[in-house]
Amino acid sequence: MSTTKPDKTEEIKYTKGRWSDREVSILKENAREYLLENNLTLKEVFELSKGARKPFLKHCQKNVNRSLDVVRRKVFRLFDERNHLGTYTAAELKQLKMLNRTITGENKMERNRCLTWTIPLLYKR
């Protein structure tokens, strides 16, 4: 019995570009199947660590000719509640408008002072 290494030219070819409606429906069905089989909710899956989430992503990848990383990003875009935060709040809009005025102005000291306290507030969302 001889063993051979796979040829580099025989790599798996994954689909690239926009997801078709058929691919998205297969992905959703695979996710639904996995959740039913394992008695989990989407919220529980997203609270798992990266390694513990991998079987879910591999199950979602079945019959979809996309790499695991691409499937992971699509799953997060489709199902993660934190992905859809919506628009800025009124207070954040006020801060952004003030920041915009100071950035376009000539006063560099004021602009730097404003940047140091405004940007961290936006990242806490």
N, CA, C and O of each residue as an XYZ file, in Angstrom:
500
protein
N       0.853     -1.180      0.000
C       0.000      0.000      0.000
C       0.893      1.236      0.000
O       1.708      1.409      0.906
N       0.753      2.078     -0.982
C       1.580      3.273     -1.050
C       0.756      4.497     -0.701
O      -0.443      4.558     -0.972
N       1.415      5.461     -0.100
C       0.733      6.710      0.234
C       1.333      7.820     -0.605
O       2.546      7.885     -0.803
N       0.489      8.669     -1.082
C       0.954      9.794     -1.880
C       0.397     11.079     -1.307
O      -0.698     11.121     -0.746
N       1.172     12.101     -1.464
C       0.711     13.418     -1.024
C      -0.214     13.994     -2.089
O       0.001     13.783     -3.283
N      -1.224     14.708     -1.665
C      -2.112     15.316     -2.676
C      -1.355     16.376     -3.469
O      -0.541     17.123     -2.926
N      -1.640     16.421     -4.738
C      -0.997     17.382     -5.620
C      -1.484     18.789     -5.295
O      -2.666     18.997     -5.022
N      -0.573     19.745     -5.324
C      -0.929     21.133     -5.006
C      -1.953     21.691     -5.996
O      -2.721     22.589     -5.652
N      -1.968     21.170     -7.206
C      -2.901     21.696     -8.202
C      -4.318     21.179     -7.976
O      -5.259     21.692     -8.580
N      -4.489     20.170     -7.115
C      -5.802     19.591     -6.863
C      -6.448     20.180     -5.615
O      -7.123     19.469     -4.871
N      -6.246     21.466     -5.383
C      -6.848     22.118     -4.232
C      -8.351     22.228     -4.409
O      -8.863     22.203     -5.529
N      -9.052     22.352     -3.288
C     -10.494     22.527     -3.337
C     -10.794     23.938     -3.849
O     -10.212     24.916     -3.381
N     -11.683     24.025     -4.790
C     -12.063     25.324     -5.350
C     -13.348     25.783     -4.673
O     -14.383     25.124     -4.776
N     -13.275     26.906     -3.987
C     -14.443     27.450     -3.315
C     -15.058     28.556     -4.164
O     -14.368     29.240     -4.920
N     -16.349     28.710     -4.024
C     -17.060     29.777     -4.712
C     -16.713     31.102     -4.043
O     -16.604     31.182     -2.820
N     -16.546     32.113     -4.839
C     -16.256     33.444     -4.315
C     -17.330     34.404     -4.789
O     -18.068     34.125     -5.734
N     -17.402     35.540     -4.113
C     -18.339     36.563     -4.544
C     -19.640     36.524     -3.787
O     -19.725     36.018     -2.668
N     -20.657     37.074     -4.430
C     -21.962     37.222     -3.796
C     -22.617     35.863     -3.528
O     -22.510     34.932     -4.326
N     -23.298     35.781     -2.380
C     -24.023     34.565     -2.011
C     -25.336     34.508     -2.784
O     -26.055     35.503     -2.868
N     -25.646     33.348     -3.344
C     -26.929     33.176     -4.026
C     -28.021     32.920     -2.981
O     -27.732     32.553     -1.842
N     -29.263     33.117     -3.383
C     -30.383     32.855     -2.482
C     -30.429     31.387     -2.077
O     -30.785     31.062     -0.945
N     -30.068     30.504     -3.002
C     -30.043     29.072     -2.717
C     -29.012     28.747     -1.640
O     -29.286     27.966     -0.729
N     -27.821     29.348     -1.745
C     -26.776     29.117     -0.740
C     -27.211     29.610      0.640
O     -26.971     28.941      1.646
N     -27.844     30.770      0.685
C     -28.294     31.335      1.956
C     -29.376     30.449      2.567
O     -29.377     30.227      3.778
N     -30.289     29.944      1.752
C     -31.344     29.075      2.290
C     -30.755     27.760      2.802
O     -31.206     27.247      3.826
N     -29.748     27.202      2.105
C     -29.079     25.987      2.576
C     -28.374     26.259      3.891
O     -28.431     25.443      4.811
N     -27.716     27.392      3.985
C     -27.011     27.766      5.210
C     -27.985     27.877      6.388
O     -27.707     27.375      7.477
N     -29.108     28.526      6.168
C     -30.114     28.673      7.233
C     -30.688     27.323      7.646
O     -30.896     27.064      8.831
N     -30.940     26.468      6.661
C     -31.471     25.136      6.964
C     -30.460     24.304      7.753
O     -30.832     23.600      8.691
N     -29.183     24.384      7.373
C     -28.143     23.663      8.107
C     -28.057     24.155      9.549
O     -27.907     23.353     10.471
N     -28.151     25.453      9.747
C     -28.099     26.017     11.099
C     -29.295     25.539     11.909
O     -29.147     25.166     13.072
N     -30.479     25.548     11.302
C     -31.693     25.104     11.986
C     -31.566     23.630     12.398
O     -31.928     23.258     13.515
N     -31.047     22.796     11.485
C     -30.846     21.372     11.783
C     -29.925     21.186     12.982
O     -30.232     20.421     13.896
N     -28.804     21.885     12.975
C     -27.822     21.736     14.059
C     -28.430     22.154     15.393
O     -28.240     21.478     16.404
N     -29.151     23.252     15.398
C     -29.745     23.738     16.645
C     -30.783     22.751     17.176
O     -30.860     22.535     18.385
N     -31.577     22.152     16.297
C     -32.566     21.174     16.730
C     -31.905     19.895     17.248
O     -32.336     19.337     18.258
N     -30.865     19.434     16.561
C     -30.174     18.212     16.975
C     -29.514     18.360     18.342
O     -29.486     17.411     19.126
N     -28.986     19.543     18.627
C     -28.224     19.754     19.854
C     -28.974     20.544     20.924
O     -28.394     20.899     21.950
N     -30.245     20.819     20.697
C     -31.073     21.566     21.657
C     -30.403     22.866     22.110
O     -30.284     23.135     23.306
N     -29.978     23.647     21.154
C     -29.329     24.934     21.424
C     -30.145     26.065     20.817
O     -31.015     25.841     19.975
N     -29.849     27.281     21.259
C     -30.406     28.466     20.627
C     -29.256     29.225     19.973
O     -28.089     28.980     20.277
N     -29.588     30.130     19.087
C     -28.537     30.926     18.440
C     -27.757     31.738     19.460
O     -26.539     31.885     19.347
N     -28.455     32.262     20.450
C     -27.794     33.063     21.475
C     -26.742     32.232     22.207
O     -25.643     32.717     22.476
N     -27.076     30.983     22.529
C     -26.127     30.101     23.200
C     -24.921     29.804     22.315
O     -23.793     29.734     22.803
N     -25.155     29.630     21.019
C     -24.055     29.332     20.095
C     -23.084     30.503     20.037
O     -21.870     30.299     20.034
N     -23.602     31.726     19.989
C     -22.727     32.884     19.887
C     -22.009     33.189     21.193
O     -21.019     33.920     21.192
N     -22.483     32.648     22.298
C     -21.786     32.827     23.576
C     -20.664     31.817     23.758
O     -19.841     31.971     24.661
N     -20.613     30.772     22.908
C     -19.562     29.763     23.008
C     -18.222     30.341     22.572
O     -18.159     31.359     21.882
N     -17.152     29.669     22.990
C     -15.816     30.089     22.559
C     -15.637     29.740     21.082
O     -16.452     29.034     20.488
N     -14.562     30.247     20.516
C     -14.307     30.038     19.092
C     -14.186     28.550     18.764
O     -14.733     28.087     17.762
N     -13.482     27.814     19.594
C     -13.299     26.388     19.347
C     -14.574     25.596     19.517
O     -14.821     24.652     18.766
N     -15.391     25.963     20.493
C     -16.645     25.240     20.744
C     -17.689     25.547     19.674
O     -18.637     24.780     19.506
N     -17.537     26.639     18.958
C     -18.478     27.037     17.914
C     -18.172     26.350     16.581
O     -19.005     26.343     15.675
N     -16.976     25.776     16.468
C     -16.536     25.224     15.189
C     -17.436     24.104     14.647
O     -17.696     24.086     13.444
N     -17.931     23.153     15.489
C     -18.841     22.139     14.931
C     -20.115     22.742     14.320
O     -20.616     22.253     13.308
N     -20.625     23.798     14.939
C     -21.796     24.482     14.390
C     -21.477     25.048     13.014
O     -22.268     24.905     12.082
N     -20.312     25.695     12.882
C     -19.950     26.297     11.600
C     -19.692     25.231     10.542
O     -20.057     25.407      9.379
N     -19.060     24.118     10.942
C     -18.819     23.040      9.981
C     -20.132     22.430      9.502
O     -20.253     22.051      8.337
N     -21.105     22.334     10.389
C     -22.416     21.821      9.985
C     -23.098     22.814      9.033
O     -23.752     22.407      8.073
N     -22.945     24.085      9.296
C     -23.525     25.105      8.413
C     -22.868     25.088      7.037
O     -23.489     25.470      6.045
N     -21.627     24.650      6.978
C     -20.866     24.656      5.728
C     -21.271     23.508      4.791
O     -20.947     23.539      3.604
N     -21.971     22.504      5.312
C     -22.351     21.352      4.487
C     -23.172     21.794      3.279
O     -24.095     22.600      3.397
N     -22.819     21.252      2.118
C     -23.509     21.510      0.844
C     -23.434     22.961      0.390
O     -24.166     23.371     -0.510
N     -22.549     23.740      1.012
C     -22.298     25.113      0.574
C     -20.824     25.163      0.191
O     -19.956     24.929      1.031
N     -20.545     25.457     -1.040
C     -19.167     25.425     -1.517
C     -18.443     26.730     -1.180
O     -18.043     27.481     -2.070
N     -18.284     26.985      0.120
C     -17.592     28.177      0.608
C     -16.624     27.755      1.706
O     -16.838     26.739      2.367
N     -15.558     28.533      1.904
C     -14.602     28.213      2.960
C     -15.231     28.448      4.332
O     -16.221     29.168      4.459
N     -14.642     27.830      5.352
C     -15.206     27.933      6.695
C     -15.197     29.374      7.190
O     -16.126     29.795      7.879
N     -14.162     30.133      6.849
C     -14.077     31.525      7.283
C     -15.187     32.372      6.657
O     -15.774     33.226      7.321
N     -15.465     32.134      5.400
C     -16.521     32.874      4.708
C     -17.884     32.502      5.302
O     -18.748     33.360      5.477
N     -18.063     31.226      5.606
C     -19.323     30.784      6.216
C     -19.468     31.417      7.597
O     -20.560     31.851      7.964
N     -18.384     31.475      8.366
C     -18.428     32.083      9.699
C     -18.885     33.534      9.618
O     -19.752     33.956     10.382
N     -18.302     34.302      8.690
C     -18.684     35.706      8.553
C     -20.151     35.864      8.138
O     -20.847     36.752      8.630
N     -20.612     35.000      7.235
C     -22.004     35.072      6.786
C     -22.958     34.703      7.914
O     -24.007     35.327      8.068
N     -22.600     33.689      8.705
C     -23.433     33.284      9.837
C     -23.548     34.435     10.828
O     -24.634     34.719     11.334
N     -22.432     35.093     11.104
C     -22.485     36.223     12.034
C     -23.337     37.351     11.478
O     -24.098     37.970     12.221
N     -23.223     37.629     10.186
C     -24.031     38.692      9.598
C     -25.525     38.359      9.625
O     -26.361     39.238      9.835
N     -25.848     37.088      9.412
C     -27.255     36.695      9.355
C     -27.904     36.569     10.723
O     -29.041     37.000     10.912
N     -27.189     35.980     11.682
C     -27.839     35.555     12.912
C     -27.448     36.324     14.168
O     -28.197     36.289     15.144
N     -26.323     37.010     14.189
C     -25.869     37.657     15.418
C     -26.661     38.944     15.658
O     -26.697     39.827     14.801
N     -27.289     39.042     16.820
C     -28.101     40.215     17.146
C     -27.258     41.481     17.256
O     -27.729     42.576     16.947
N     -26.021     41.329     17.695
C     -25.159     42.501     17.857
C     -24.718     43.088     16.516
O     -24.187     44.198     16.470
N     -24.933     42.351     15.429
C     -24.568     42.835     14.105
C     -25.475     43.985     13.664
O     -25.067     44.828     12.866
N     -26.698     44.017     14.180
C     -27.675     45.015     13.753
C     -27.916     46.023     14.872
O     -29.001     46.062     15.452
N     -26.919     46.827     15.170
C     -27.064     47.800     16.246
C     -27.948     48.973     15.838
O     -28.515     49.654     16.693
N     -28.065     49.206     14.557
C     -28.909     50.304     14.097
C     -28.131     51.599     13.989
O     -26.904     51.601     13.891
N     -28.866     52.699     14.008
C     -28.242     53.999     13.847
C     -27.694     54.503     15.175
O     -27.903     53.894     16.224
N     -27.004     55.605     15.110
C     -26.454     56.213     16.323
C     -27.573     56.810     17.171
O     -28.630     57.183     16.661
N     -27.321     56.891     18.463
C     -28.281     57.547     19.350
C     -28.162     59.053     19.161
O     -27.235     59.533     18.509
N     -29.108     59.798     19.736
C     -29.105     61.253     19.595
C     -27.849     61.857     20.236
O     -27.254     62.782     19.682
N     -27.448     61.338     21.395
C     -26.250     61.854     22.073
C     -25.002     61.599     21.237
O     -24.124     62.457     21.145
N     -24.925     60.404     20.622
C     -23.767     60.092     19.787
C     -23.736     60.971     18.547
O     -22.664     61.405     18.125
N     -24.897     61.239     17.956
C     -24.941     62.134     16.795
C     -24.474     63.535     17.155
O     -23.752     64.173     16.389
N     -24.886     64.009     18.321
C     -24.457     65.329     18.773
C     -22.937     65.381     18.936
O     -22.297     66.353     18.536
N     -22.364     64.328     19.525
C     -20.913     64.265     19.698
C     -20.199     64.202     18.349
O     -19.169     64.850     18.160
N     -20.744     63.421     17.411
C     -20.125     63.316     16.088
C     -20.168     64.639     15.334
O     -19.202     64.997     14.660
N     -21.273     65.367     15.439
C     -21.375     66.670     14.773
C     -20.372     67.650     15.363
O     -19.725     68.405     14.637
N     -20.247     67.632     16.696
C     -19.272     68.506     17.343
C     -17.848     68.130     16.931
O     -17.012     69.001     16.689
N     -17.587     66.840     16.855
C     -16.271     66.359     16.442
C     -15.975     66.789     15.013
O     -14.854     67.197     14.708
N     -16.960     66.703     14.142
C     -16.776     67.092     12.757
C     -16.443     68.579     12.649
O     -15.581     68.972     11.862
N     -17.125     69.398     13.436
C     -16.835     70.833     13.415
C     -15.413     71.119     13.881
O     -14.730     71.971     13.312
N     -14.969     70.414     14.909
C     -13.620     70.679     15.428
C     -12.542     70.137     14.499
O     -11.459     70.716     14.410
N     -12.825     69.023     13.799
C     -11.826     68.468     12.885
C     -11.634     69.390     11.688
O     -10.508     69.583     11.229
N     -12.704     69.949     11.188
C     -12.584     70.808     10.010
C     -12.050     72.191     10.366
O     -11.644     72.949      9.485
N     -12.052     72.516     11.653
C     -11.541     73.821     12.069
C     -10.021     73.851     12.092
O      -9.363     72.836     11.862
N      -9.474     75.028     12.373
C      -8.029     75.215     12.370
C      -7.396     74.935     13.733
O      -6.182     74.753     13.821
N      -8.198     74.898     14.791
C      -7.659     74.765     16.132
C      -7.284     73.308     16.408
O      -8.145     72.500     16.756
N      -5.990     72.970     16.252
C      -5.536     71.592     16.419
C      -5.618     71.146     17.872
O      -5.878     69.972     18.134
N      -5.407     72.033     18.805
C      -5.479     71.672     20.228
C      -6.901     71.239     20.587
O      -7.088     70.233     21.272
N      -7.880     71.977     20.139
C      -9.269     71.640     20.429
C      -9.665     70.331     19.754
O     -10.379     69.518     20.341
N      -9.205     70.127     18.527
C      -9.511     68.903     17.797
C      -8.946     67.690     18.525
O      -9.649     66.692     18.680
N      -7.702     67.750     18.974
C      -7.077     66.632     19.673
C      -7.758     66.352     21.004
O      -7.920     65.192     21.380
N      -8.159     67.403     21.726
C      -8.845     67.225     22.997
C     -10.182     66.522     22.771
O     -10.571     65.643     23.541
N     -10.868     66.912     21.726
C     -12.167     66.329     21.416
C     -12.011     64.863     20.995
O     -12.821     64.021     21.382
N     -10.996     64.559     20.223
C     -10.777     63.188     19.781
C     -10.505     62.254     20.949
O     -10.942     61.104     20.934
N      -9.799     62.724     21.947
C      -9.424     61.840     23.046
C     -10.621     61.408     23.878
O     -10.565     60.337     24.483
N     -11.701     62.180     23.942
C     -12.835     61.743     24.754
C     -14.024     61.279     23.942
O     -14.891     60.597     24.489
N     -14.110     61.616     22.655
C     -15.276     61.234     21.863
C     -15.152     59.827     21.296
O     -16.102     59.048     21.371
N     -14.020     59.497     20.742
C     -13.864     58.209     20.068
C     -14.033     57.025     21.025
O     -14.717     56.070     20.659
N     -13.449     57.030     22.230
C     -13.694     55.876     23.118
C     -15.165     55.695     23.478
O     -15.602     54.567     23.708
N     -15.937     56.777     23.532
C     -17.363     56.651     23.840
C     -18.097     55.909     22.730
O     -19.028     55.150     22.999
N     -17.682     56.125     21.486
C     -18.338     55.464     20.367
C     -18.007     53.974     20.316
O     -18.825     53.175     19.861
N     -16.808     53.592     20.779
C     -16.427     52.190     20.756
C     -17.085     51.382     21.869
O     -17.064     50.152     21.813
N     -17.669     52.029     22.878
C     -18.318     51.316     23.969
C     -19.708     50.838     23.605
O     -20.348     50.155     24.405
N     -20.197     51.178     22.410
C     -21.548     50.784     21.984
C     -21.754     49.332     22.052
O     -22.837     48.846     21.727
